[in-house]
Amino acid sequence: MVLRELSSATLVAWGNAWLTGQAGLDDAVDTVEHGTGPHILAAPDTGLVPGVTGEQPLRNALADLRSHGISALRLCLPVPGDPLGLVGEAELNIAAIEAREAVLVRMYDRQLGLVPAEDRRGSSYVGVRWTPYPATDTTPQIPSLPEAEQQLTHAIRDCIPLFEQVTELADWGPEVTAALEDLRDPRQAPGDGLPPGSSQRAHRVAALAERLTVVVRLADADAGTGITTHQIATHATALRMLDRAVRRARVAAYGAANQ
């Protein structure tokens, strides 16, 4: 299941803000848990996560990791055929692609991968459970923030006409139509959720990516009615183009929030 909120993006941005002294641990964890419920890190008793065994609240786990050399967090937003941000190992890659998100944790002597999943217990408890995996000790190849912003601008330019080709004859729901119209009105930009210390460019790219995410989510759920096979293919092409650019913009903006 893909979490509606990108817990990994928030954890990376606010976790790095905490590590660089731009935010307190309580503020970082409260922001990560806002809207998704309590977060726990479930570490096996194998020494994979230094200082953490069993299930621990995210706040405690981060504090323990800090004393064992955690220095940076990196965002992964992979999909099948595009393992954005991943470096391996295979078990991590499989879990992250299924979840469509993960966090790489840089330690002084290793790198870990954390993959979130919805954590339901009983009839009322809902939270997020992070499962750790060994990760290859290499740096992922991701676009810089200027590169990601340029790719996002080009994607908007190229894909909106494709959507419009479909919408000329398709009966789209009002939410999709409104989301497409919002892209033309910069006053409609939502908050981006970045922490203190983030650059103006990071704010700009993250906010635009949030707006485009709405378009991708709604358009993916509602391909319209009364459209031809060619229009279905055009719709799919536009979605792939936009989704690829949005994921890169998120990785760059949330990863560069405090750099």
Secondary structure as GFF3:
##gff-version 3
##sequence-region A 1 259
A	DSSP	alpha_helix	7	19	.	.	.	ID=ss1
A	DSSP	alpha_helix	25	33	.	.	.	ID=ss2
A	DSSP	beta_strand	39	43	.	.	.	ID=ss3
A	DSSP	beta_strand	54	57	.	.	.	ID=ss4
A	DSSP	alpha_helix	58	66	.	.	.	ID=ss5
A	DSSP	beta_strand	72	76	.	.	.	ID=ss6
A	DSSP	alpha_helix	90	99	.	.	.	ID=ss7
A	DSSP	beta_strand	102	106	.	.	.	ID=ss8
A	DSSP	beta_strand	111	121	.	.	.	ID=ss9
A	DSSP	beta_strand	125	135	.	.	.	ID=ss10
A	DSSP	alpha_helix	145	167	.	.	.	ID=ss11
A	DSSP	alpha_helix	174	182	.	.	.	ID=ss12
A	DSSP	three_ten_helix	186	188	.	.	.	ID=ss13
A	DSSP	alpha_helix	200	221	.	.	.	ID=ss14
A	DSSP	alpha_helix	229	255	.	.	.	ID=ss15
###
